Amino acid sequence: MFTWIALILMIVGAINWGLMGLFKFNIIEKIFGRGKITRVIYTLVGISAIYTLLLLIIK
């Protein structure tokens, strides 16, 4: 279950980075504003990436 959540968060992060690179549009900030919730989402995306990376290394 945790792996699926991590995967979904990574996909959301990747889509956000793609939109920022192509159109200078940050969908996370557009939805949640520039507050603590946005920072929490970015932190969760980063933790998910580290978790997934560790899963790849261990396998």
Buried (B, 14 or more C-beta within 10 A) or exposed (E): EEEEEBEEBBEBBEEBEEBBEEEEEBBBBEEBEEEEEBEEBBEBBEEBBEBBEEEEEEE
